[in-house]
Amino acid sequence: MNKNLRWKVIVILAAVGLAIFAFTPPQQKVKLGLDLKGGVELILQVQTDDALRLETDTSVEQLREALKTAGITVGTLRSTSLTEFVAEGVPQASDAQFRQVAQDNLGLAYDREAGAGGTHTFRMKPNIAVQRRSEAVTQAIQTIDRRVNELGVSEPVVAPSGTAQDRILVQLPGVTDIARAKNIIGSRTLLEIKLVEAGPASDEATLLAPYGGKLPPDMQVLKGAGVDRTDTGTYYYLVNRVAAITGRDLRNARTMVDEIGQPGVLFTLNNEGVSKFTRVTGDNVGRQLAIVLDDFVRSAPSIRERISRADANITGSFSQQEAADLALVLRSGALPASLTYLAESTVGPTLGEESIRAGILASLTGLALVTLFMLVYYRLAGFNAFLAITINLIILLGFMAYLGAAMTLPGIAGFILTIGMGVDSNVLIFERIREELALKKGARQAIAAGFDRVFVTIVDTHVASLIAAAFLFQFGTGPIRGFATTLFFGLITNVFTAVFVSRTLFELTLSRKPAGSAQQLSI
């Protein structure tokens, strides 16, 4: 065996060895998709109206704060629909200044229409409404994806579903606690830290008594727990409508145990959050700061001093699991809108095992029949094709295991297709070698010419197929992606085995024989 042939054999053996190492043992290394491992598939609808309502309410508060800063007093600011709000009682003397403040803060997103009596109506621009709905779905997909990955689900699928713009497909392979998974996925848990104006009080009337029984427009009443954690009653707090800190200012959240051994959640603020927290605590020493989760005051500690650290905590009546789930949801961020479950289907692991057995049987049967055909039609060269295809499948499986790609039922179909592609490439090569032999060339010359002249054709067809596989993966969902993944890697390994491995096997066979005529090559 010459030196050039020796290194080729070493490369092939190394590739096969690494592939086998990558997927051994297959029970641990090869990840299975939903259809093979079992799990749950959900179809969710994003209630994008919630996103528009939140956008409008936020705009109202933004304008209210801007007017307060500018020293402009108006009668009322209130939302009238999902995309519309009105400002009433704008003083005539401040009308021009009001228009300027509104234009500076809302001009890009809202059209303003002036009416009689100092009334101004703001309507969200149609293109902005469409954009906000689309952003809500995109943000929901990203948030759900972070949450299911935090759950430790292997190869989850979170993607748009069908042609509907507001629907999301979620596949969770191996999930058994479906109720907990749905609760975490659909939770809109929103963390807010707000200054307390009054409270706690046992009822709303007592809380609002200092304000003449009327709720100030820039405040809101929230239910909450008592100051003493042993008090299980429900109390009322009057807090600022605009939060000083929100969940968007979080960097991380994790479970903790407080000083009396109760589970809680420790959260860390990002740089912007620390700046806000430092400013609000420094300016409000002696006041209470409410930690609000989903419009419920979990605790309302007093500010004793300016706080400049990044860590804070949430304590209360949590179980260990509830604290862990809350930390998970806070880390992943709040959903921009509520979700509705449209469909739920469960795949049992028994069905998955049957699919795996059927897929393996189909692959082995296909390989056996193809090998039989190649041996009959191409004689001993058919054994060369069998080895090349087998090595192709081994390396493909190693690729899948090493990169963590999930094996699905369509993926098994991709394996079977890979067998067909391997046969196709070998047929092209063998037929070209036959043509060279018919021209009375020697075996070595015929093999060299056959592989060299077919190489461009093989690369051309495989590159075209790779482009198709890339588009399938980019725009497909679920089963389509599983098929595209196997097809993509199958094409890459097939070029290697058809061009490099197959040629090396021919050269290895001829190296054991003296140079001679074409009759020495059985094809």
KOLSE-368287 format. One record per residue (C-alpha): residue number from 1; x, y negated, z. Coordinates in Angstrom, 2 decimals. Each point is the difference from the previous one (the first is absolute). Layout:
   pos        px        py        pz
   NUM         X         Y         Z
...
***
This chain:
   pos        px        py        pz
     1      0.00      0.00      0.00
     2      1.55     -3.30     -1.07
     3      0.21     -3.03      2.30
     4     -2.76     -1.96     -1.79
     5     -2.46      2.87      0.30
     6      0.97      0.60      3.63
     7     -1.02     -3.51      1.14
     8     -3.29      0.28     -1.85
     9     -0.82      3.21      1.88
    10      0.99     -1.68      3.27
    11     -2.34     -2.94     -0.74
    12     -2.91      2.36     -0.70
    13      0.62      2.10      3.12
    14      0.33     -3.17      2.11
    15     -3.28     -1.40     -1.36
    16     -1.82      3.28      0.68
    17      1.57      0.30      3.47
    18     -0.97     -3.55      0.98
    19     -3.53      0.55     -1.30
    20     -0.43      3.22      1.99
    21      1.36     -1.73      3.10
    22     -2.44     -2.90     -0.54
    23     -3.14      2.17      0.03
    24      1.07      2.74      2.45
    25     -2.00      0.93      1.99
    26     -2.89     -1.07     -2.26
    27     -2.53      0.11      2.88
    28      1.85     -2.93      1.58
    29      1.64     -1.80     -2.90
    30     -2.75      0.01     -2.65
    31     -2.74     -2.48      0.86
    32     -3.50      0.94     -1.02
    33     -2.72     -2.33     -1.21
    34     -3.60     -0.17      1.15
    35     -1.26      2.67     -2.39
    36      2.60      2.54      1.20
    37      0.47     -0.87      3.66
    38     -3.56     -0.98      0.84
    39     -1.10     -3.28      1.52
    40     -2.52     -2.72     -0.65
    41     -0.82     -2.29     -2.90
    42     -1.85     -3.27      0.60
    43     -1.54     -2.56     -2.33
    44     -0.25     -3.42      1.66
    45     -1.60     -3.23     -1.12
    46      1.54     -3.31      1.03
    47     -2.68     -2.48      1.04
    48      1.59     -2.92     -1.83
    49     -2.81     -2.30      1.13
    50      1.67      0.09      3.43
    51      3.18     -1.38     -1.52
    52     -1.89     -2.89     -1.62
    53     -1.86     -0.74      3.23
    54      3.28     -0.01      1.92
    55      1.58     -2.27     -2.60
    56     -2.89     -2.45      0.25
    57     -0.02      0.02      3.82
    58      3.77     -0.50      0.05
    59     -0.36     -2.94     -2.39
    60     -2.61     -1.56      2.29
    61      2.36      0.25      2.97
    62      2.92     -1.25     -2.07
    63     -1.97     -3.08     -1.05
    64     -1.25     -0.56      3.56
    65      3.58      0.02      1.34
    66      1.19     -2.30     -2.79
    67     -2.83     -2.47      0.69
    68      0.78      0.06      3.74
    69      3.65     -0.75     -0.74
    70     -1.04     -2.87     -2.31
    71     -2.38     -1.39      2.65
    72     -3.13      0.45     -2.13
    73     -3.19      1.02      1.78
    74     -2.78      1.74     -1.94
    75     -3.39      1.29      1.07
    76      0.26      3.70     -0.81
    77      2.12      2.36     -2.01
    78     -1.72      3.33     -0.72
    79      0.02      2.87     -2.48
    80     -3.16      0.39     -2.07
    81      0.94      3.08     -2.07
    82      2.91      2.28     -0.82
    83      1.70     -2.60     -2.14
    84     -1.56     -3.28      1.09
    85      0.04     -2.35      2.99
    86     -1.18     -3.52      0.72
    87      1.28     -2.98      1.92
    88     -2.82     -2.19      1.33
    89      0.04     -3.40      1.63
    90      3.18     -1.36     -1.57
    91      0.17     -3.70      0.98
    92     -0.17     -2.37     -2.95
    93      3.06     -1.86      1.27
    94      2.05      3.21      0.01
    95     -1.36      1.44     -3.23
    96      3.04     -0.82     -2.15
    97      2.38      1.36      2.63
    98     -2.17      3.13      0.38
    99      0.15      0.61     -3.75
   100      3.79     -0.29      0.06
   101      0.38      2.41      2.94
   102     -2.34      2.51     -1.68
   103      1.90     -0.29     -3.27
   104      3.37      0.51      1.68
   105     -1.14      3.09      1.90
   106     -2.63      1.66     -2.22
   107      0.25     -1.61     -3.43
   108      1.60      3.03     -1.69
   109     -2.59      2.49      1.22
   110     -3.30     -1.92      0.25
   111     -2.14     -2.30     -2.10
   112     -1.54     -2.82      2.03
   113     -3.38     -1.60     -0.64
   114     -1.03     -3.13      1.87
   115     -3.63     -0.42      1.09
   116     -2.13     -2.51      1.83
   117      0.46     -0.84      3.65
   118      3.70      0.72      0.16
   119     -0.42      3.64     -1.04
   120      2.68      1.79     -1.98
   121     -0.44      3.53     -1.39
   122      3.05      2.15     -0.67
   123     -0.27      2.98     -2.40
   124      2.81      2.49     -0.54
   125      1.22     -0.02     -3.59
   126     -1.07      3.16     -1.93
   127      3.56      0.97     -0.89
   128      1.04     -0.33      3.65
   129     -2.90      2.23      1.08
   130      1.03      2.69     -2.50
   131      3.61     -0.31      1.15
   132     -0.95      0.33      3.68
   133     -2.03      3.15     -0.69
   134      2.88      1.55     -1.92
   135      2.48     -0.97      2.72
   136     -2.26      1.57      2.65
   137      0.04      3.36     -1.81
   138      3.77     -0.13     -0.55
   139      0.64     -0.93      3.64
   140     -2.38      2.76      1.17
   141      1.92      2.59     -2.07
   142      3.32     -1.19      1.43
   143     -1.33     -0.01      3.57
   144     -1.58      3.45     -0.29
   145      3.19      1.35     -1.56
   146      2.05     -1.27      2.95
   147     -2.47      1.51      2.47
   148     -0.14      3.48     -1.53
   149      3.79      0.05     -0.27
   150      0.18     -0.91      3.70
   151     -2.30      2.97      0.66
   152      2.75      2.25     -1.33
   153     -2.04      1.31     -2.93
   154      2.17      1.72     -2.60
   155     -0.33     -1.53     -3.47
   156     -3.29     -1.90      0.47
   157     -1.70     -1.57     -3.00
   158     -1.46     -3.50      0.38
   159     -0.99     -1.53     -3.33
   160     -2.84     -1.72     -1.86
   161     -2.83      2.39     -0.82
   162     -1.51      0.12     -3.47
   163     -1.07     -3.12     -1.85
   164     -1.66     -1.70      2.98
   165      2.19     -2.88      1.14
   166     -0.94      0.30      3.68
   167      0.42      3.75      0.60
   168      2.98      1.83      1.46
   169      0.95      3.68     -0.15
   170      1.72      1.40      3.10
   171      1.37      3.56      0.10
   172      1.46      1.31      3.26
   173      1.62      3.45     -0.40
   174      0.15      2.10      3.16
   175     -2.20     -2.31      2.10
   176     -2.19      1.88      2.47
   177     -1.23     -2.79      2.33
   178     -2.13     -1.70     -2.65
   179     -1.94     -2.19      2.45
   180      3.19     -1.56      1.39
   181      1.42     -0.53     -3.49
   182     -3.20     -1.76     -1.13
   183     -0.04     -2.15      3.11
   184      3.60     -1.15     -0.54
   185     -0.47     -0.57     -3.73
   186     -3.19     -2.01      0.40
   187      0.89     -1.97      3.12
   188     -0.02     -3.77     -0.55
   189      1.81     -0.55      3.30
   190      0.98     -3.67      0.08
   191      2.31     -1.38      2.65
   192     -0.38     -3.67      0.91
   193      1.47     -2.04      2.85
   194     -2.22     -2.99      0.81
   195     -0.03     -2.75      2.61
   196     -2.80      0.34      2.55
   197     -2.08     -3.12      0.55
   198     -2.26      1.48      2.69
   199     -0.67      3.31      1.68
   200     -0.33      2.68      0.93
   201     -3.69     -0.46      0.76
   202     -2.72      2.52      0.68
   203     -2.29     -1.41     -2.72
   204      0.07     -2.44     -2.93
   205     -2.22     -2.58      1.70
   206      2.45     -0.44      2.87
   207      2.90     -0.13     -2.45
   208     -1.58     -2.75     -2.14
   209     -1.50     -2.03      2.84
   210      2.87     -2.57      0.00
   211     -0.70     -0.56     -3.71
   212     -3.70     -0.66      0.39
   213     -0.86      3.55     -0.95
   214      1.25     -0.52     -3.57
   215      2.90      1.81     -1.62
   216      2.68     -2.44     -1.23
   217      0.58      0.47     -3.76
   218      3.71      0.76      0.39
   219     -0.54      2.67      2.66
   220     -1.62      3.41      0.33
   221     -1.35      2.24      2.74
   222      1.50      3.47      0.33
   223     -0.75      2.90      2.28
   224      2.85      1.44      1.97
   225      1.35      1.80      3.01
   226      0.40     -1.54      3.43
   227      3.25     -1.45      1.30
   228      0.36      2.93      2.39
   229      0.43      3.26     -1.94
   230     -1.95      1.86      2.70
   231     -3.06     -2.12     -0.88
   232     -1.93      1.92     -2.69
   233     -2.64     -2.70     -0.57
   234     -0.46     -2.02     -3.19
   235      0.90     -3.68      0.08
   236     -0.13     -2.93     -2.42
   237      2.80     -2.28     -1.11
   238     -0.05     -3.27     -1.89
   239      3.04     -0.02     -2.28
   240      1.35     -2.06     -2.87
   241     -1.39      1.14     -3.32
   242      3.44     -0.27     -1.63
   243      2.50      2.57      1.31
   244      3.44     -1.12      1.14
   245      1.49      3.39     -0.94
   246     -1.46      2.71     -2.28
   247      0.94      3.53     -1.03
   248      1.79     -1.49     -3.00
   249      2.64     -1.32      2.41
   250      0.88      3.51      1.22
   251      3.26      1.71     -0.85
   252     -0.62      3.28      1.80
   253     -2.23      1.72      2.56
   254      0.53      3.10      2.11
   255     -1.47      1.76      3.01
   256      1.14     -0.77      3.54
   257     -0.81      0.81      3.62
   258     -0.77     -2.97      2.28
   259      1.06     -0.53      3.59
   260     -2.76      2.23      1.40
   261      0.55      2.81     -2.49
   262     -2.83     -0.85     -2.43
   263      0.46      0.28     -3.80
   264      0.20     -3.24     -1.94
   265      1.41     -1.54     -3.17
   266      3.16     -2.12     -0.17
   267      0.17     -2.22     -3.07
   268      2.88     -2.04     -1.38
   269     -0.48     -3.30     -1.82
   270      1.90     -1.05     -3.10
   271      2.01     -3.23     -0.09
   272     -2.98     -2.12     -1.01
   273     -2.12      1.63      2.70
   274      2.64     -0.70      2.66
   275      0.06     -3.67     -1.04
   276     -3.78     -0.23      0.26
   277     -0.05      1.85      3.33
   278      2.72     -2.23      1.44
   279     -1.83     -3.14     -1.06
   280     -3.46      1.03      1.23
   281      1.25      1.24      3.39
   282      2.20     -3.07      0.48
   283     -2.88     -2.38     -0.73
   284     -2.59      1.83      2.12
   285      1.65      1.03      3.28
   286     -2.69      0.81      2.57
   287     -2.65      0.98     -2.55
   288     -1.16      3.50     -0.91
   289      0.98      1.73     -3.22
   290     -2.46      2.62     -1.24
   291      1.27      3.13     -1.75
   292     -2.88      0.83     -2.35
   293     -0.53      3.28     -1.85
   294     -2.92      0.12     -2.41
   295     -1.73     -2.97      1.69
   296      0.35      1.56      3.47
   297      2.23     -1.60      2.64
   298      2.19      2.80      1.28
   299      1.79     -2.21      2.51
   300      0.40     -3.71      0.74
   301      3.22     -0.59      1.95
   302      0.94     -3.47      1.23
   303      2.95     -1.80     -1.55
   304      2.44     -0.59      2.86
   305      2.85     -1.33     -2.12
   306      1.22     -0.53     -3.53
   307      0.59      3.42     -1.57
   308      2.59      0.32     -2.76
   309      0.47      3.77     -0.17
   310     -1.33      2.17     -2.82
   311     -1.69      2.74      2.05
   312     -3.52      0.05      1.46
   313     -2.32      2.80      1.01
   314     -3.62      1.10      0.00
   315     -1.26      2.01      2.94
   316     -3.39      1.26      1.00
   317     -2.03      3.20      0.10
   318      1.92      1.89     -2.71
   319      0.65      3.69     -0.25
   320      3.43      1.02     -1.28
   321     -1.49      0.91     -3.40
   322     -1.97     -3.26     -0.22
   323      3.13     -2.01      0.81
   324      1.96      1.90     -2.67
   325     -2.75     -0.56     -2.60
   326     -0.26     -3.70      0.87
   327      3.77     -0.43     -0.36
   328     -0.16      1.77     -3.36
   329     -2.80     -2.26     -1.27
   330      1.74     -3.17      1.22
   331      3.24      1.02     -1.70
   332     -1.76      0.60     -3.30
   333     -1.93     -3.29      0.09
   334     -3.71     -0.77     -0.03
   335     -2.25      0.89     -2.90
   336     -1.19     -3.03     -1.99
   337     -3.55      1.41     -0.20
   338     -2.09      2.81      1.41
   339     -0.11      3.40     -1.71
   340     -2.94      2.23     -0.88
   341      0.49      3.75     -0.39
   342     -1.72      1.03     -3.24
   343      1.13      3.63     -0.18
   344      1.96      2.54      2.01
   345      1.13      3.43     -1.10
   346      2.06      2.53      1.90
   347      2.32      2.59     -1.54
   348      0.67      3.04      2.16
   349      3.50      1.50      0.23
   350     -1.38      3.40     -1.14
   351     -0.93     -1.42     -3.38
   352      3.47     -1.53     -0.23
   353      1.71      3.34      0.65
   354     -2.10      1.63     -2.70
   355      0.96     -2.78     -2.41
   356      3.70      0.49      0.77
   357     -0.23      3.76     -0.61
   358     -1.89     -0.56     -3.24
   359      2.51     -2.63     -1.13
   360      3.01      2.22      0.74
   361     -1.65      2.94     -1.77
   362     -0.77     -2.18     -3.04
   363      3.58     -1.30     -0.11
   364      1.57      3.45      0.27
   365     -2.39      1.45     -2.57
   366      0.73     -2.83     -2.41
   367      3.75      0.41      0.49
   368     -0.21      3.77     -0.53
   369     -2.05     -0.28     -3.20
   370      2.25     -2.72     -1.39
   371      3.08      2.09      0.80
   372     -1.51      3.03     -1.70
   373     -0.74     -2.04     -3.13
   374      3.49     -1.49     -0.09
   375      1.65      3.41      0.43
   376     -2.08      1.49     -2.83
   377      0.45     -2.90     -2.40
   378      3.53     -1.16      0.84
   379      1.38      3.24      1.46
   380      2.82     -0.52      2.54
   381     -0.12     -3.77     -0.48
   382     -3.43      0.19      1.61
   383      1.69      0.96      3.28
   384      1.99     -3.20     -0.31
   385     -3.29     -1.93     -0.20
   386     -1.36      1.87      3.04
   387      3.03     -0.99      2.11
   388     -0.18     -3.62     -1.19
   389     -3.72     -0.29      0.84
   390      0.48      1.68      3.38
   391      2.82     -2.40      0.89
   392     -2.23     -2.84     -1.23
   393     -2.77      0.97      2.44
   394      2.44      0.44      2.90
   395      1.56     -3.45     -0.53
   396     -3.46     -1.56     -0.46
   397     -1.18      1.45      3.30
   398      3.19     -1.27      1.66
   399     -0.64     -3.49     -1.40
   400     -3.55      0.01      1.38
   401      1.13      1.14      3.46
   402      2.96     -2.37      0.21
   403     -2.02     -3.08     -0.96
   404     -2.91      0.99      2.25
   405     -2.53      0.13     -2.85
   406     -3.15      1.88      0.94
   407     -0.86      3.17     -1.89
   408     -3.60     -0.05     -1.22
   409     -2.15      2.27     -2.16
   410      0.55     -2.29     -3.03
   411      3.68      0.12      0.96
   412     -0.06      3.79     -0.39
   413     -1.54     -0.59     -3.42
   414      3.02     -2.22     -0.68
   415      2.28      2.92      0.90
   416     -1.78      2.20     -2.52
   417      0.26     -2.76     -2.60
   418      3.73     -0.19      0.74
   419      0.29      3.66     -1.01
   420     -1.65     -0.87     -3.30
   421      2.31     -2.97     -0.55
   422      3.02      2.20      0.73
   423     -1.16      2.52     -2.59
   424     -0.61     -2.75     -2.54
   425      3.52     -1.40      0.44
   426      1.56      3.45     -0.29
   427     -2.00      0.81     -3.12
   428      1.28     -3.19     -1.66
   429      3.59      0.91      0.90
   430     -0.25      3.67     -0.99
   431     -1.61     -0.75     -3.34
   432      2.69     -2.52     -0.78
   433      2.70      2.54      0.91
   434     -1.70      2.52     -2.32
   435      0.21     -2.50     -2.84
   436      3.69     -0.51      0.66
   437      0.58      3.77      0.06
   438     -1.85      0.29     -3.31
   439      2.64     -2.33     -1.45
   440      2.60      2.66      0.89
   441      1.54     -1.99      2.83
   442      1.70      1.74      2.89
   443     -1.79      0.46      3.31
   444      1.90     -2.74      1.81
   445     -0.45     -2.46     -2.85
   446     -3.70      0.84     -0.33
   447     -0.60     -0.55      3.73
   448      1.92     -3.29      0.05
   449     -1.81     -1.32     -3.09
   450     -3.40      1.22      1.23
   451      0.25     -1.77      3.37
   452      1.58     -3.16     -1.40
   453     -2.66     -0.52     -2.67
   454     -2.96      0.78      2.26
   455      1.25     -2.15      2.89
   456     -1.36     -3.29     -1.39
   457     -3.41      1.58     -0.69
   458     -0.25      1.41      3.52
   459      1.00     -3.27      1.62
   460     -2.41     -1.95     -2.20
   461     -3.01      2.17      0.84
   462      0.85      0.09      3.70
   463      0.44     -3.78      0.28
   464     -3.42     -0.50     -1.60
   465     -1.51      2.45      2.46
   466      1.81     -1.69      2.92
   467     -1.62     -3.31     -0.95
   468     -3.42      1.68     -0.03
   469      0.69      1.60      3.41
   470      1.07     -3.38      1.43
   471     -3.27     -1.60     -1.14
   472     -2.01      2.89      1.43
   473      1.71     -0.48      3.36
   474     -0.36     -3.78     -0.05
   475     -3.69     -0.17     -0.89
   476     -1.23      3.42      1.12
   477     -1.25      1.02      3.43
   478     -0.03      3.20      2.03
   479      0.19      3.06     -2.30
   480      1.28     -2.02     -2.97
   481      2.97     -1.22      2.02
   482      0.75      3.52      1.18
   483      0.11      1.22     -3.59
   484      2.04     -3.02     -1.15
   485      2.60      0.55      2.74
   486      0.62      3.62     -0.97
   487     -0.03     -0.86     -3.70
   488      2.55     -2.80      0.48
   489      2.53      2.11      1.86
   490     -0.74      3.01     -2.21
   491      0.96     -2.00     -3.08
   492      3.29     -1.09      1.56
   493      0.97      3.52      1.10
   494     -1.07      1.44     -3.35
   495      2.45     -2.19     -1.91
   496      2.78      1.18      2.31
   497     -0.84      3.70     -0.27
   498     -0.88      0.05     -3.72
   499      3.07     -1.92     -1.13
   500      2.65      0.69      2.65
   501     -0.93      3.28      1.71
   502     -1.17      1.85     -3.10
   503      3.10     -1.00     -1.97
   504      2.28      1.02      2.87
   505     -1.68      3.43      0.13
   506      0.61      0.49     -3.73
   507      3.62     -1.07      0.37
   508      0.42      2.26      3.03
   509     -1.32      2.97     -1.99
   510      2.29     -0.70     -2.97
   511      3.02     -0.52      2.25
   512     -0.17      3.69      0.88
   513      0.30      0.98     -3.68
   514      2.71     -0.62     -2.53
   515     -0.66     -2.72     -2.56
   516     -1.70      1.46     -2.99
   517     -2.89     -0.09     -2.36
   518     -3.62     -1.00      0.47
   519     -1.06      3.62      0.61
   520      1.41     -0.28      3.52
   521     -2.85     -2.37      0.91
   522     -3.31      1.79      0.55
   523     -2.69     -2.53     -0.89
***
